[in-house]
Amino acid sequence: MAERNSQHEADFEERLNGVAQSGCTALSVAIGSATGLFNTMAALGEAKTSKEIADAAGLKERYVREWLGAMTVAKIVEADFERDTFYLPPDRHRALCTTESGGALAVLCEGIAWFSEVYKDIKECFKKDGPRGELFIKWT
């Protein structure tokens, strides 16, 4: 990698790195919303192991464990590593759970996942000789 020319360039690269990390977190939040993991954790009401959460949600434990790791790193889910348990604090339920009177923020993250599905089609529309946008209409 080339040497940075200025602190301004370094600051920009750090900000862009944060954008990329936030995008990955948003996709992980979308998975938690779409699979019902946030709703399940809220319903459980107390710290549980990844197996207990997966069983309650009817999902594969291995994937739930990886997802819980991502949510813990993002400081969305709290973990007790001595007990190997995970907890979704009640003050986060409204933003994340569709069973609450909210959940809109988690559903917004699902929109990012949807956009990812049509990324290739939209990219083709940008080309001078690309489609006029009719490809995009099929997804709406």
N, CA and C atoms as an extended XYZ file, in Angstrom:
420
Properties=species:S:1:pos:R:3:atomname:S:1:resname:S:1:resid:I:1 pbc="F F F"
N         0.845       -1.173        0.000 N   MET     1
C         0.000        0.000        0.000 CA  MET     1
C         0.890        1.236        0.000 C   MET     1
N         0.519        2.212       -0.780 N   ALA     2
C         1.305        3.437       -0.897 CA  ALA     2
C         1.301        4.215        0.412 C   ALA     2
N         2.357        4.964        0.618 N   GLU     3
C         2.473        5.777        1.822 CA  GLU     3
C         1.463        6.920        1.768 C   GLU     3
N         0.880        7.246        2.896 N   ARG     4
C        -0.106        8.327        2.968 CA  ARG     4
C         0.581        9.673        2.787 C   ARG     4
N        -0.130       10.562        2.111 N   ASN     5
C         0.423       11.890        1.842 CA  ASN     5
C         0.112       12.896        2.942 C   ASN     5
N        -0.931       12.651        3.717 N   SER     6
C        -1.320       13.655        4.712 CA  SER     6
C        -2.164       13.016        5.804 C   SER     6
N        -2.304       13.763        6.890 N   GLN     7
C        -3.193       13.323        7.962 CA  GLN     7
C        -4.635       13.305        7.466 C   GLN     7
N        -4.967       14.247        6.577 N   HIS     8
C        -6.315       14.298        6.001 CA  HIS     8
C        -6.625       12.992        5.260 C   HIS     8
N        -5.665       12.492        4.514 N   GLU     9
C        -5.835       11.229        3.799 CA  GLU     9
C        -5.997       10.067        4.782 C   GLU     9
N        -5.204       10.060        5.835 N   ALA    10
C        -5.306        9.009        6.851 CA  ALA    10
C        -6.661        9.060        7.542 C   ALA    10
N        -7.142       10.264        7.850 N   ASP    11
C        -8.453       10.416        8.487 CA  ASP    11
C        -9.561        9.914        7.571 C   ASP    11
N        -9.452       10.221        6.279 N   PHE    12
C       -10.453        9.757        5.327 CA  PHE    12
C       -10.466        8.238        5.246 C   PHE    12
N        -9.280        7.626        5.180 N   GLU    13
C        -9.199        6.168        5.114 CA  GLU    13
C        -9.793        5.528        6.363 C   GLU    13
N        -9.564        6.130        7.506 N   GLU    14
C       -10.139        5.613        8.749 CA  GLU    14
C       -11.662        5.724        8.722 C   GLU    14
N       -12.176        6.840        8.212 N   ARG    15
C       -13.634        7.022        8.117 CA  ARG    15
C       -14.234        6.007        7.150 C   ARG    15
N       -13.589        5.803        6.012 N   LEU    16
C       -14.099        4.845        5.034 CA  LEU    16
C       -14.054        3.420        5.584 C   LEU    16
N       -13.034        3.093        6.357 N   ASN    17
C       -12.969        1.796        7.024 CA  ASN    17
C       -14.170        1.635        7.965 C   ASN    17
N       -14.509        2.692        8.685 N   GLY    18
C       -15.676        2.652        9.566 CA  GLY    18
C       -16.967        2.432        8.798 C   GLY    18
N       -17.065        3.050        7.621 N   VAL    19
C       -18.246        2.862        6.774 CA  VAL    19
C       -18.370        1.391        6.383 C   VAL    19
N       -17.262        0.788        5.960 N   ALA    20
C       -17.283       -0.625        5.561 CA  ALA    20
C       -17.657       -1.523        6.736 C   ALA    20
N       -17.093       -1.253        7.903 N   GLN    21
C       -17.418       -2.054        9.083 CA  GLN    21
C       -18.889       -1.879        9.465 C   GLN    21
N       -19.391       -0.661        9.364 N   SER    22
C       -20.802       -0.414        9.676 CA  SER    22
C       -21.709       -1.136        8.689 C   SER    22
N       -21.293       -1.203        7.428 N   GLY    23
C       -22.076       -1.933        6.434 CA  GLY    23
C       -22.188       -3.407        6.780 C   GLY    23
N       -21.091       -3.982        7.202 N   CYS    24
C       -21.120       -5.393        7.623 CA  CYS    24
C       -22.012       -5.578        8.842 C   CYS    24
N       -21.941       -4.642        9.770 N   THR    25
C       -22.802       -4.713       10.956 CA  THR    25
C       -24.270       -4.582       10.552 C   THR    25
N       -24.559       -3.676        9.632 N   ALA    26
C       -25.943       -3.501        9.170 CA  ALA    26
C       -26.478       -4.786        8.556 C   ALA    26
N       -25.665       -5.475        7.775 N   LEU    27
C       -26.110       -6.742        7.187 CA  LEU    27
C       -26.331       -7.793        8.272 C   LEU    27
N       -25.513       -7.782        9.306 N   SER    28
C       -25.707       -8.714       10.419 CA  SER    28
C       -26.979       -8.392       11.193 C   SER    28
N       -27.272       -7.111       11.365 N   VAL    29
C       -28.532       -6.710       12.009 CA  VAL    29
C       -29.709       -7.172       11.152 C   VAL    29
N       -29.580       -7.025        9.829 N   ALA    30
C       -30.644       -7.479        8.924 CA  ALA    30
C       -30.898       -8.973        9.094 C   ALA    30
N       -29.845       -9.756        9.235 N   ILE    31
C       -30.006      -11.200        9.450 CA  ILE    31
C       -30.742      -11.462       10.758 C   ILE    31
N       -30.366      -10.740       11.805 N   GLY    32
C       -31.035      -10.913       13.096 CA  GLY    32
C       -32.507      -10.561       13.048 C   GLY    32
N       -32.840       -9.547       12.266 N   SER    33
C       -34.241       -9.148       12.116 CA  SER    33
C       -35.009      -10.160       11.271 C   SER    33
N       -34.448      -10.503       10.116 N   ALA    34
C       -35.141      -11.396        9.181 CA  ALA    34
C       -35.329      -12.801        9.727 C   ALA    34
N       -34.397      -13.276       10.538 N   THR    35
C       -34.504      -14.630       11.081 CA  THR    35
C       -35.282      -14.678       12.392 C   THR    35
N       -35.607      -13.516       12.938 N   GLY    36
C       -36.328      -13.471       14.207 CA  GLY    36
C       -35.435      -13.622       15.429 C   GLY    36
N       -34.121      -13.551       15.244 N   LEU    37
C       -33.219      -13.734       16.389 CA  LEU    37
C       -33.397      -12.650       17.448 C   LEU    37
N       -33.591      -11.403       17.032 N   PHE    38
C       -33.800      -10.350       18.027 CA  PHE    38
C       -35.099      -10.590       18.794 C   PHE    38
N       -36.155      -10.957       18.079 N   ASN    39
C       -37.437      -11.248       18.730 CA  ASN    39
C       -37.288      -12.414       19.709 C   ASN    39
N       -36.564      -13.447       19.292 N   THR    40
C       -36.347      -14.614       20.145 CA  THR    40
C       -35.594      -14.231       21.406 C   THR    40
N       -34.513      -13.470       21.242 N   MET    41
C       -33.717      -13.082       22.412 CA  MET    41
C       -34.530      -12.212       23.364 C   MET    41
N       -35.346      -11.335       22.824 N   ALA    42
C       -36.192      -10.494       23.678 CA  ALA    42
C       -37.200      -11.356       24.436 C   ALA    42
N       -37.779      -12.337       23.750 N   ALA    43
C       -38.762      -13.214       24.392 CA  ALA    43
C       -38.117      -14.075       25.470 C   ALA    43
N       -36.879      -14.487       25.257 N   LEU    44
C       -36.183      -15.298       26.265 CA  LEU    44
C       -35.950      -14.490       27.535 C   LEU    44
N       -35.684      -13.205       27.384 N   GLY    45
C       -35.614      -12.300       28.515 CA  GLY    45
C       -34.403      -12.391       29.420 C   GLY    45
N       -33.565      -13.367       29.232 N   GLU    46
C       -32.371      -13.492       30.073 CA  GLU    46
C       -31.245      -14.076       29.238 C   GLU    46
N       -30.041      -14.000       29.775 N   ALA    47
C       -28.875      -14.499       29.062 CA  ALA    47
C       -29.004      -16.001       28.812 C   ALA    47
N       -28.688      -16.394       27.580 N   LYS    48
C       -28.761      -17.798       27.177 CA  LYS    48
C       -27.539      -18.147       26.342 C   LYS    48
N       -27.256      -19.435       26.226 N   THR    49
C       -26.168      -19.891       25.372 CA  THR    49
C       -26.604      -19.788       23.909 C   THR    49
N       -25.628      -19.880       23.009 N   SER    50
C       -25.970      -19.832       21.585 CA  SER    50
C       -26.862      -21.017       21.207 C   SER    50
N       -26.656      -22.160       21.828 N   LYS    51
C       -27.500      -23.329       21.546 CA  LYS    51
C       -28.931      -23.086       21.997 C   LYS    51
N       -29.106      -22.524       23.181 N   GLU    52
C       -30.457      -22.244       23.678 CA  GLU    52
C       -31.174      -21.224       22.797 C   GLU    52
N       -30.437      -20.217       22.350 N   ILE    53
C       -31.030      -19.202       21.471 CA  ILE    53
C       -31.387      -19.825       20.125 C   ILE    53
N       -30.462      -20.603       19.566 N   ALA    54
C       -30.714      -21.258       18.278 CA  ALA    54
C       -31.913      -22.196       18.362 C   ALA    54
N       -31.976      -22.996       19.420 N   ASP    55
C       -33.103      -23.920       19.585 CA  ASP    55
C       -34.422      -23.156       19.689 C   ASP    55
N       -34.431      -22.083       20.458 N   ALA    56
C       -35.656      -21.293       20.624 CA  ALA    56
C       -36.093      -20.651       19.306 C   ALA    56
N       -35.110      -20.296       18.455 N   ALA    57
C       -35.416      -19.655       17.172 CA  ALA    57
C       -35.631      -20.663       16.053 C   ALA    57
N       -35.308      -21.934       16.312 N   GLY    58
C       -35.424      -22.958       15.271 CA  GLY    58
C       -34.360      -22.803       14.194 C   GLY    58
N       -33.146      -22.416       14.610 N   LEU    59
C       -32.052      -22.159       13.675 CA  LEU    59
C       -30.843      -23.029       14.017 C   LEU    59
N       -29.886      -23.073       13.108 N   LYS    60
C       -28.655      -23.833       13.325 CA  LYS    60
C       -27.752      -23.102       14.316 C   LYS    60
N       -27.300      -23.838       15.319 N   GLU    61
C       -26.490      -23.228       16.381 CA  GLU    61
C       -25.195      -22.624       15.856 C   GLU    61
N       -24.541      -23.276       14.928 N   ARG    62
C       -23.256      -22.777       14.433 CA  ARG    62
C       -23.387      -21.370       13.863 C   ARG    62
N       -24.415      -21.139       13.065 N   TYR    63
C       -24.608      -19.825       12.455 CA  TYR    63
C       -25.061      -18.798       13.485 C   TYR    63
N       -25.894      -19.223       14.400 N   VAL    64
C       -26.336      -18.314       15.467 CA  VAL    64
C       -25.136      -17.899       16.313 C   VAL    64
N       -24.243      -18.830       16.600 N   ARG    65
C       -23.042      -18.515       17.389 CA  ARG    65
C       -22.176      -17.472       16.681 C   ARG    65
N       -21.974      -17.638       15.386 N   GLU    66
C       -21.184      -16.666       14.614 CA  GLU    66
C       -21.866      -15.311       14.589 C   GLU    66
N       -23.172      -15.309       14.404 N   TRP    67
C       -23.941      -14.065       14.396 CA  TRP    67
C       -23.853      -13.374       15.749 C   TRP    67
N       -23.980      -14.140       16.825 N   LEU    68
C       -23.865      -13.559       18.169 CA  LEU    68
C       -22.491      -12.928       18.374 C   LEU    68
N       -21.461      -13.548       17.824 N   GLY    69
C       -20.127      -12.964       17.905 CA  GLY    69
C       -20.069      -11.613       17.212 C   GLY    69
N       -20.639      -11.528       16.023 N   ALA    70
C       -20.664      -10.255       15.293 CA  ALA    70
C       -21.466       -9.206       16.051 C   ALA    70
N       -22.597       -9.616       16.629 N   MET    71
C       -23.436       -8.671       17.370 CA  MET    71
C       -22.774       -8.220       18.672 C   MET    71
N       -21.970       -9.097       19.257 N   THR    72
C       -21.235       -8.738       20.472 CA  THR    72
C       -20.136       -7.730       20.148 C   THR    72
N       -19.384       -7.990       19.091 N   VAL    73
C       -18.321       -7.066       18.682 CA  VAL    73
C       -18.908       -5.692       18.361 C   VAL    73
N       -20.084       -5.670       17.764 N   ALA    74
C       -20.750       -4.408       17.416 CA  ALA    74
C       -21.425       -3.746       18.616 C   ALA    74
N       -21.367       -4.380       19.775 N   LYS    75
C       -21.963       -3.873       21.014 CA  LYS    75
C       -23.487       -3.716       20.909 C   LYS    75
N       -24.099       -4.673       20.201 N   ILE    76
C       -25.554       -4.722       20.097 CA  ILE    76
C       -26.093       -5.761       21.068 C   ILE    76
N       -25.408       -6.877       21.176 N   VAL    77
C       -25.731       -7.948       22.122 CA  VAL    77
C       -24.631       -7.966       23.177 C   VAL    77
N       -25.009       -8.234       24.418 N   GLU    78
C       -24.018       -8.337       25.487 CA  GLU    78
C       -23.686       -9.800       25.735 C   GLU    78
N       -22.427      -10.062       26.076 N   ALA    79
C       -21.976      -11.435       26.287 CA  ALA    79
C       -21.321      -11.573       27.651 C   ALA    79
N       -21.522      -12.748       28.241 N   ASP    80
C       -20.811      -13.136       29.455 CA  ASP    80
C       -19.938      -14.312       29.033 C   ASP    80
N       -18.666      -14.035       28.795 N   PHE    81
C       -17.772      -15.056       28.246 CA  PHE    81
C       -17.449      -16.152       29.253 C   PHE    81
N       -17.548      -15.866       30.537 N   GLU    82
C       -17.311      -16.915       31.542 CA  GLU    82
C       -18.423      -17.949       31.509 C   GLU    82
N       -19.644      -17.509       31.279 N   ARG    83
C       -20.796      -18.423       31.229 CA  ARG    83
C       -21.157      -18.823       29.800 C   ARG    83
N       -20.507      -18.180       28.826 N   ASP    84
C       -20.782      -18.422       27.406 CA  ASP    84
C       -22.256      -18.161       27.084 C   ASP    84
N       -22.743      -17.002       27.584 N   THR    85
C       -24.140      -16.628       27.347 CA  THR    85
C       -24.208      -15.252       26.686 C   THR    85
N       -25.382      -14.996       26.079 N   PHE    86
C       -25.625      -13.761       25.341 CA  PHE    86
C       -26.975      -13.186       25.752 C   PHE    86
N       -27.065      -11.852       25.716 N   TYR    87
C       -28.251      -11.172       26.224 CA  TYR    87
C       -28.535       -9.941       25.373 C   TYR    87
N       -29.804       -9.712       25.068 N   LEU    88
C       -30.249       -8.503       24.385 CA  LEU    88
C       -30.944       -7.612       25.407 C   LEU    88
N       -30.290       -6.523       25.829 N   PRO    89
C       -30.881       -5.657       26.853 CA  PRO    89
C       -32.219       -5.062       26.400 C   PRO    89
N       -33.152       -4.912       27.324 N   PRO    90
C       -34.477       -4.392       26.986 CA  PRO    90
C       -34.476       -3.016       26.315 C   PRO    90
N       -33.480       -2.184       26.624 N   ASP    91
C       -33.464       -0.850       26.014 CA  ASP    91
C       -33.143       -0.890       24.519 C   ASP    91
N       -32.853       -2.064       23.980 N   ARG    92
C       -32.579       -2.216       22.549 CA  ARG    92
C       -33.737       -2.897       21.807 C   ARG    92
N       -34.703       -3.397       22.546 N   HIS    93
C       -35.812       -4.132       21.937 CA  HIS    93
C       -36.595       -3.274       20.945 C   HIS    93
N       -36.924       -2.060       21.317 N   ARG    94
C       -37.763       -1.206       20.460 CA  ARG    94
C       -37.121       -0.985       19.086 C   ARG    94
N       -35.831       -0.793       19.054 N   ALA    95
C       -35.137       -0.537       17.788 CA  ALA    95
C       -34.948       -1.804       16.953 C   ALA    95
N       -34.881       -2.965       17.617 N   LEU    96
C       -34.490       -4.195       16.929 CA  LEU    96
C       -35.595       -5.222       16.739 C   LEU    96
N       -36.602       -5.202       17.572 N   CYS    97
C       -37.604       -6.277       17.563 CA  CYS    97
C       -38.867       -5.861       16.837 C   CYS    97
N       -39.263       -6.647       15.877 N   THR    98
C       -40.486       -6.344       15.139 CA  THR    98
C       -41.725       -6.702       15.945 C   THR    98
N       -41.563       -7.423       17.040 N   THR    99
C       -42.702       -7.725       17.900 CA  THR    99
C       -42.998       -6.552       18.832 C   THR    99
N       -42.051       -5.632       18.945 N   GLU   100
C       -42.264       -4.424       19.748 CA  GLU   100
C       -42.992       -3.412       18.871 C   GLU   100
N       -43.254       -2.237       19.415 N   SER   101
C       -43.931       -1.209       18.633 CA  SER   101
C       -42.972       -0.506       17.685 C   SER   101
N       -41.806       -1.071       17.508 N   GLY   102
C       -40.805       -0.452       16.635 CA  GLY   102
C       -40.182       -1.457       15.714 C   GLY   102
N       -38.897       -1.603       15.844 N   GLY   103
C       -38.158       -2.509       14.985 CA  GLY   103
C       -37.779       -1.876       13.658 C   GLY   103
N       -38.161       -0.605       13.472 N   ALA   104
C       -37.927        0.047       12.190 CA  ALA   104
C       -36.444        0.153       11.858 C   ALA   104
N       -35.596        0.307       12.858 N   LEU   105
C       -34.170        0.439       12.568 CA  LEU   105
C       -33.587       -0.869       12.067 C   LEU   105
N       -34.018       -1.979       12.630 N   ALA   106
C       -33.554       -3.279       12.142 CA  ALA   106
C       -34.101       -3.542       10.746 C   ALA   106
N       -35.342       -3.168       10.508 N   VAL   107
C       -35.938       -3.361        9.185 CA  VAL   107
C       -35.232       -2.473        8.161 C   VAL   107
N       -34.794       -1.284        8.569 N   LEU   108
C       -34.012       -0.421        7.683 CA  LEU   108
C       -32.746       -1.141        7.237 C   LEU   108
N       -32.125       -1.873        8.128 N   CYS   109
C       -30.937       -2.656        7.769 CA  CYS   109
C       -31.284       -3.751        6.769 C   CYS   109
N       -32.495       -4.282        6.845 N   GLU   110
C       -32.922       -5.267        5.856 CA  GLU   110
C       -32.985       -4.628        4.471 C   GLU   110
N       -33.279       -3.326        4.411 N   GLY   111
C       -33.275       -2.605        3.138 CA  GLY   111
C       -31.890       -2.577        2.521 C   GLY   111
N       -30.868       -2.485        3.336 N   ILE   112
C       -29.494       -2.518        2.838 CA  ILE   112
C       -29.205       -3.889        2.237 C   ILE   112
N       -29.681       -4.924        2.891 N   ALA   113
C       -29.504       -6.280        2.356 CA  ALA   113
C       -30.238       -6.417        1.016 C   ALA   113
N       -31.423       -5.849        0.918 N   TRP   114
C       -32.175       -5.889       -0.338 CA  TRP   114
C       -31.386       -5.182       -1.433 C   TRP   114
N       -30.824       -4.030       -1.132 N   PHE   115
C       -30.040       -3.283       -2.107 CA  PHE   115
C       -28.849       -4.110       -2.586 C   PHE   115
N       -28.281       -4.886       -1.694 N   SER   116
C       -27.159       -5.743       -2.062 CA  SER   116
C       -27.570       -6.777       -3.110 C   SER   116
N       -28.816       -7.222       -3.047 N   GLU   117
C       -29.299       -8.212       -4.007 CA  GLU   117
C       -29.352       -7.656       -5.424 C   GLU   117
N       -29.637       -6.369       -5.572 N   VAL   118
C       -29.784       -5.777       -6.901 CA  VAL   118
C       -28.540       -4.992       -7.323 C   VAL   118
N       -27.494       -5.067       -6.525 N   TYR   119
C       -26.259       -4.328       -6.788 CA  TYR   119
C       -25.743       -4.525       -8.216 C   TYR   119
N       -25.625       -5.771       -8.648 N   LYS   120
C       -25.079       -6.048       -9.982 CA  LYS   120
C       -25.955       -5.449      -11.077 C   LYS   120
N       -27.273       -5.561      -10.926 N   ASP   121
C       -28.175       -5.003      -11.927 CA  ASP   121
C       -28.065       -3.482      -11.985 C   ASP   121
N       -27.999       -2.841      -10.836 N   ILE   122
C       -27.885       -1.379      -10.810 CA  ILE   122
C       -26.553       -0.939      -11.404 C   ILE   122
N       -25.497       -1.658      -11.086 N   LYS   123
C       -24.174       -1.331      -11.634 CA  LYS   123
C       -24.208       -1.365      -13.158 C   LYS   123
N       -24.921       -2.322      -13.758 N   GLU   124
C       -25.027       -2.415      -15.215 CA  GLU   124
C       -25.761       -1.214      -15.799 C   GLU   124
N       -26.721       -0.676      -15.080 N   CYS   125
C       -27.483        0.481      -15.562 CA  CYS   125
C       -26.608        1.729      -15.693 C   CYS   125
N       -25.532        1.818      -14.953 N   PHE   126
C       -24.636        2.972      -15.016 CA  PHE   126
C       -23.842        3.029      -16.322 C   PHE   126
N       -23.614        1.897      -16.925 N   LYS   127
C       -22.797        1.847      -18.140 CA  LYS   127
C       -23.511        2.553      -19.289 C   LYS   127
N       -22.723        3.244      -20.136 N   LYS   128
C       -23.306        3.960      -21.284 CA  LYS   128
C       -24.161        3.043      -22.158 C   LYS   128
N       -23.685        1.817      -22.354 N   ASP   129
C       -24.429        0.877      -23.193 CA  ASP   129
C       -25.265       -0.100      -22.355 C   ASP   129
N       -25.428        0.214      -21.091 N   GLY   130
C       -26.193       -0.656      -20.197 CA  GLY   130
C       -27.691       -0.459      -20.334 C   GLY   130
N       -28.452       -1.271      -19.645 N   PRO   131
C       -29.917       -1.167      -19.698 CA  PRO   131
C       -30.397        0.167      -19.125 C   PRO   131
N       -31.604        0.549      -19.487 N   ARG   132
C       -32.148        1.845      -19.077 CA  ARG   132
C       -32.675        1.847      -17.650 C   ARG   132
N       -32.722        0.733      -17.000 N   GLY   133
C       -33.214        0.675      -15.631 CA  GLY   133
C       -34.373       -0.279      -15.463 C   GLY   133
N       -34.820       -0.853      -16.556 N   GLU   134
C       -35.931       -1.795      -16.481 CA  GLU   134
C       -35.596       -2.989      -15.601 C   GLU   134
N       -34.309       -3.349      -15.545 N   LEU   135
C       -33.901       -4.455      -14.673 CA  LEU   135
C       -34.240       -4.156      -13.217 C   LEU   135
N       -34.052       -2.898      -12.852 N   PHE   136
C       -34.308       -2.520      -11.470 CA  PHE   136
C       -35.785       -2.604      -11.126 C   PHE   136
N       -36.620       -2.303      -12.079 N   ILE   137
C       -38.076       -2.298      -11.840 CA  ILE   137
C       -38.572       -3.673      -11.425 C   ILE   137
N       -37.966       -4.741      -11.941 N   LYS   138
C       -38.419       -6.093      -11.604 CA  LYS   138
C       -38.258       -6.410      -10.118 C   LYS   138
N       -37.377       -5.677       -9.419 N   TRP   139
C       -37.108       -5.952       -8.009 CA  TRP   139
C       -38.048       -5.184       -7.094 C   TRP   139
N       -38.758       -4.189       -7.615 N   THR   140
C       -39.608       -3.354       -6.749 CA  THR   140
C       -40.990       -3.894       -6.606 C   THR   140
